[in-house]
Amino acid sequence: MTFAQEKDLQNEIANNQNLQRDICSVLDMDFYQIKHFNAIIKTIIFKYLIGLQQ
């Protein structure tokens, strides 16, 4: 994955609340309890998705 693709993915996740909910569901995280920690969530999700590609 190129840097540009990674940045596009980060932006898509950051701007798409439905996608965030879906990912939280897959990770067994409660979106409503942790939505106040949005930056942390994005980091966790991004690292998870990168891990899937390796």
Secondary structure, 3 states (H helix, E strand, C coil): CCHHHHHHHHHHHHHCHHHHHHHHHHCCCCHHHHHHHHHHHHHHHHHHHHHHHC
